Amino acid sequence: RTHQAIAPLTAKWNADDLGFLAGLLEAGDIAPVIDSTYPLVNVADAIRYVESGRARGKVLVSVTAS
């Protein structure tokens, strides 16, 4: 079985970039695509789902009580 390494991604944002993105979000010109949400207790299932290649958007893990 092969393992996928998770590498940190660091972005250097500035106020102009964030303002531009905020404007796009407020105007409805862009929106995140959320495939599914898993509770924290099912994080292993979420990881397996992502690794399966079936996810067609972001897979979220909720750390709040539902």
DSSP file (Angstrom, degrees, kcal/mol; ACC not computed):
  #  RESIDUE AA STRUCTURE BP1 BP2  ACC     N-H-->O    O-->H-N    N-H-->O    O-->H-N    TCO  KAPPA ALPHA  PHI   PSI    X-CA   Y-CA   Z-CA
    1    1 A R              0   0    0      0, 0.0     2,-0.3     0, 0.0     0, 0.0   0.000 360.0 360.0 360.0 134.6    0.0    0.0    0.0
    2    2 A T        -     0   0    0      2,-0.0     2,-0.4     0, 0.0     0, 0.0  -0.672 360.0-143.6 -93.1 151.2    1.3    3.4   -0.9
    3    3 A H        -     0   0    0     -2,-0.3     2,-0.5     0, 0.0     0, 0.0  -0.910   7.4-135.7-115.3 142.5    1.0    6.4    1.5
    4    4 A Q        -     0   0    0     -2,-0.4     2,-0.3     2,-0.0    47,-0.0  -0.843  19.3-135.7 -97.3 127.8    0.3    9.9    0.4
    5    5 A A        -     0   0    0     -2,-0.5     2,-0.7     1,-0.0     0, 0.0  -0.615   9.4-142.1 -81.5 141.1    2.4   12.6    2.2
    6    6 A I        -     0   0    0     -2,-0.3    -1,-0.0     0, 0.0    -2,-0.0  -0.922  19.8-167.3-104.5 116.8    0.6   15.7    3.4
    7    7 A A        -     0   0    0     -2,-0.7     2,-0.1     1,-0.0    -2,-0.0  -0.836  24.4-111.1-105.8 140.6    2.8   18.7    2.9
    8    8 A P        -     0   0    0      0, 0.0     2,-0.5     0, 0.0    -1,-0.0  -0.405  26.2-146.8 -67.9 145.2    2.0   22.1    4.5
    9    9 A L        -     0   0    0     -2,-0.1     2,-0.5     2,-0.0     0, 0.0  -0.965  12.1-167.3-115.6 123.3    1.0   24.8    2.1
   10   10 A T        -     0   0    0     -2,-0.5     2,-0.4     2,-0.0     0, 0.0  -0.947   4.2-174.3-115.2 125.1    2.0   28.3    3.0
   11   11 A A        -     0   0    0     -2,-0.5     2,-0.8     2,-0.0    -2,-0.0  -0.915  19.9-141.2-116.0 144.1    0.5   31.3    1.2
   12   12 A K        -     0   0    0     -2,-0.4     2,-0.2     2,-0.0    -2,-0.0  -0.865  29.0-176.2-106.6 100.2    1.6   34.9    1.6
   13   13 A W        -     0   0    0     -2,-0.8     2,-0.3     4,-0.0     3,-0.0  -0.577   8.1-163.6 -92.4 154.9   -1.6   36.9    1.4
   14   14 A N     >  -     0   0    0     -2,-0.2     4,-2.4     1,-0.0     5,-0.2  -0.879  37.5 -99.5-130.8 169.8   -1.9   40.7    1.6
   15   15 A A  H  > S+     0   0    0     -2,-0.3     4,-2.4     1,-0.2     5,-0.2   0.851 120.8  53.3 -59.3 -37.7   -4.8   43.0    2.2
   16   16 A D  H  > S+     0   0    0      2,-0.2     4,-2.3     1,-0.2    -1,-0.2   0.924 109.9  47.6 -64.7 -43.6   -5.4   43.7   -1.5
   17   17 A D  H  > S+     0   0    0      1,-0.2     4,-2.5     2,-0.2    -2,-0.2   0.938 114.1  46.6 -62.0 -47.0   -5.6   39.9   -2.3
   18   18 A L  H  X S+     0   0    0     -4,-2.4     4,-2.6     1,-0.2    -1,-0.2   0.886 111.7  51.1 -64.9 -38.8   -8.0   39.2    0.6
   19   19 A G  H  X S+     0   0    0     -4,-2.4     4,-2.1    -5,-0.2    -1,-0.2   0.901 110.0  50.0 -63.6 -40.9  -10.2   42.2   -0.3
   20   20 A F  H  X S+     0   0    0     -4,-2.3     4,-1.9     2,-0.2    -2,-0.2   0.936 113.0  45.7 -62.9 -47.2  -10.4   41.0   -3.9
   21   21 A L  H  X S+     0   0    0     -4,-2.5     4,-2.4     1,-0.2    -2,-0.2   0.893 110.2  54.0 -63.3 -40.5  -11.4   37.5   -2.8
   22   22 A A  H  X S+     0   0    0     -4,-2.6     4,-2.8     1,-0.2    -1,-0.2   0.907 107.5  51.8 -60.1 -41.4  -13.9   38.9   -0.3
   23   23 A G  H  X S+     0   0    0     -4,-2.1     4,-2.1     2,-0.2     6,-0.2   0.903 109.2  49.3 -62.1 -42.2  -15.5   40.9   -3.1
   24   24 A L  H  X>S+     0   0    0     -4,-1.9     5,-2.1     2,-0.2     6,-0.9   0.910 113.1  47.2 -63.7 -42.2  -15.8   37.8   -5.3
   25   25 A L  H ><5S+     0   0    0     -4,-2.4     3,-0.9     1,-0.2    -2,-0.2   0.929 112.3  48.8 -64.7 -45.5  -17.4   35.8   -2.5
   26   26 A E  H 3<5S+     0   0    0     -4,-2.8    -1,-0.2     1,-0.3    -2,-0.2   0.861 111.3  50.1 -63.3 -35.6  -19.8   38.6   -1.6
   27   27 A A  H 3<5S-     0   0    0     -4,-2.1    -1,-0.3    -5,-0.2    -2,-0.2   0.586 112.2-120.7 -78.6  -9.7  -20.8   38.9   -5.2
   28   28 A G  T <<5S+     0   0    0     -3,-0.9    -3,-0.2    -4,-0.6    -2,-0.1   0.659  76.1 128.1  78.2  15.5  -21.4   35.2   -5.5
   29   29 A D  S   <S+     0   0    0     -5,-2.1     2,-0.3    -6,-0.2    -4,-0.2   0.733  75.2  24.8 -77.7 -22.3  -18.8   34.9   -8.3
   30   30 A I        +     0   0    0     -6,-0.9    -2,-0.2    -9,-0.1    -1,-0.1  -0.984  66.3 175.1-137.7 151.7  -17.0   32.1   -6.5
   31   31 A A        -     0   0    0     -2,-0.3     2,-0.1    -3,-0.1    -6,-0.0  -0.983  34.3-106.7-152.8 143.1  -18.1   29.6   -3.9
   32   32 A P        -     0   0    0      0, 0.0     2,-0.7     0, 0.0    25,-0.0  -0.427  28.4-133.6 -69.2 147.4  -16.4   26.6   -2.3
   33   33 A V        -     0   0    0     -2,-0.1    25,-3.4     0, 0.0     2,-0.6  -0.913  21.1-166.6-104.1 112.9  -17.5   23.2   -3.4
   34   34 A I  E     -a   58   0A   0     -2,-0.7    25,-0.2    23,-0.3     3,-0.1  -0.892  11.3-177.2-105.0 118.4  -18.1   21.0   -0.4
   35   35 A D  E     -     0   0A   0     23,-2.4     2,-0.3    -2,-0.6    24,-0.2   0.940  64.1 -26.3 -77.1 -51.2  -18.5   17.3   -1.2
   36   36 A S  E     -a   59   0A   0     22,-1.2    24,-2.8     2,-0.0     2,-0.4  -0.985  50.3-132.6-161.2 164.7  -19.2   16.0    2.3
   37   37 A T  E     -a   60   0A   0     -2,-0.3    24,-0.2    22,-0.2    22,-0.0  -0.991  18.0-169.4-129.2 134.8  -18.8   16.6    6.0
   38   38 A Y  E     -a   61   0A   0     22,-2.8    24,-3.2    -2,-0.4     2,-0.1  -0.936  25.3-117.1-120.5 143.9  -17.7   14.1    8.6
   39   39 A P  E >   -a   62   0A   0      0, 0.0     3,-2.3     0, 0.0     7,-0.2  -0.455  37.0-106.0 -72.3 156.7  -17.7   14.4   12.4
   40   40 A L  G >  S+     0   0    0     22,-1.6     3,-1.7     1,-0.3     4,-0.2   0.831 118.8  63.4 -54.3 -36.3  -14.3   14.2   14.1
   41   41 A V  G 3  S+     0   0    0      1,-0.3    -1,-0.3     2,-0.1     3,-0.2   0.700 104.9  48.3 -64.8 -16.7  -15.0   10.7   15.3
   42   42 A N  G <> S+     0   0    0     -3,-2.3     4,-1.9     1,-0.2     3,-0.5   0.009  70.5 122.4-109.8  26.9  -15.2    9.6   11.7
   43   43 A V  H <> S+     0   0    0     -3,-1.7     4,-2.4     1,-0.2     5,-0.2   0.847  71.6  58.4 -60.1 -34.1  -12.0   11.3   10.5
   44   44 A A  H  > S+     0   0    0     -3,-0.2     4,-2.4     1,-0.2    -1,-0.2   0.903 105.8  49.5 -62.2 -39.8  -10.6    7.9    9.3
   45   45 A D  H  > S+     0   0    0     -3,-0.5     4,-2.4     2,-0.2    -1,-0.2   0.901 109.5  52.1 -63.9 -40.3  -13.6    7.4    7.1
   46   46 A A  H  X S+     0   0    0     -4,-1.9     4,-2.3     2,-0.2    -2,-0.2   0.916 110.1  48.0 -61.7 -43.9  -13.1   10.9    5.7
   47   47 A I  H  X S+     0   0    0     -4,-2.4     4,-2.7     1,-0.2    -2,-0.2   0.919 111.0  50.4 -64.8 -43.2   -9.5   10.2    4.9
   48   48 A R  H  X S+     0   0    0     -4,-2.4     4,-1.4     1,-0.2    -1,-0.2   0.902 109.8  51.9 -60.9 -40.0  -10.4    6.9    3.2
   49   49 A Y  H  X>S+     0   0    0     -4,-2.4     5,-0.8     2,-0.2     6,-0.6   0.928 111.2  46.0 -63.2 -45.3  -13.0    8.7    1.1
   50   50 A V  H ><5S+     0   0    0     -4,-2.3     3,-1.5     1,-0.2     5,-0.2   0.930 112.1  51.5 -62.3 -44.9  -10.5   11.3   -0.1
   51   51 A E  H 3<5S+     0   0    0     -4,-2.7    -1,-0.2     1,-0.3    -2,-0.2   0.757  98.2  67.4 -64.6 -23.9   -7.9    8.7   -0.8
   52   52 A S  H 3<5S-     0   0    0     -4,-1.4    -1,-0.3    -3,-0.2    -2,-0.2   0.705 104.1-128.9 -70.1 -18.2  -10.5    6.8   -2.9
   53   53 A G  T <<5S+     0   0    0     -3,-1.5    -3,-0.1    -4,-0.5    -2,-0.1   0.527  79.8 110.9  83.1   5.2  -10.5    9.6   -5.5
   54   54 A R      < +     0   0    0     -5,-0.8    -4,-0.1     2,-0.0     2,-0.1   0.667  42.8 108.7 -86.6 -16.8  -14.3    9.9   -5.4
   55   55 A A        -     0   0    0     -6,-0.6     4,-0.1    -5,-0.2     3,-0.1  -0.383  44.2-173.9 -65.0 133.9  -14.4   13.3   -3.7
   56   56 A R        +     0   0    0      2,-0.1     2,-0.3    -2,-0.1    -1,-0.1   0.016  69.3   3.5-116.7  24.9  -15.5   16.0   -6.1
   57   57 A G  S    S-     0   0    0    -25,-0.0   -23,-0.3   -21,-0.0     2,-0.2  -0.931 107.9 -33.5-177.8-165.5  -15.0   18.9   -3.7
   58   58 A K  E     -a   34   0A   0    -25,-3.4   -23,-2.4    -2,-0.3   -22,-1.2  -0.492  47.3-146.3 -74.3 140.7  -13.7   19.6   -0.3
   59   59 A V  E     -a   36   0A   0    -24,-0.2     2,-0.3    -2,-0.2   -22,-0.2  -0.951  20.8-155.5-107.9 118.4  -14.2   17.0    2.4
   60   60 A L  E     -a   37   0A   0    -24,-2.8   -22,-2.8    -2,-0.6     2,-0.5  -0.686  12.5-153.3-100.0 147.0  -14.7   18.7    5.8
   61   61 A V  E     -a   38   0A   0     -2,-0.3     2,-0.4   -24,-0.2   -21,-0.1  -0.980  18.2-145.5-117.1 118.6  -14.2   17.3    9.3
   62   62 A S  E     -a   39   0A   0    -24,-3.2   -22,-1.6    -2,-0.5     4,-0.1  -0.699  18.4-177.5 -87.5 128.5  -16.4   19.0   11.9
   63   63 A V        +     0   0    0     -2,-0.4     2,-0.3   -24,-0.2    -1,-0.1   0.304  59.4  87.5-105.0   7.1  -14.8   19.5   15.3
   64   64 A T  S    S-     0   0    0      1,-0.1   -24,-0.2     2,-0.0     2,-0.1  -0.691  90.2 -93.2-103.0 159.0  -18.0   21.0   16.8
   65   65 A A              0   0    0     -2,-0.3    -2,-0.1     1,-0.1    -1,-0.1  -0.445 360.0 360.0 -66.7 140.6  -20.9   19.2   18.4
   66   66 A S              0   0    0     -2,-0.1    -1,-0.1    -4,-0.1    -3,-0.0   0.421 360.0 360.0-112.4 360.0  -23.7   18.4   16.0
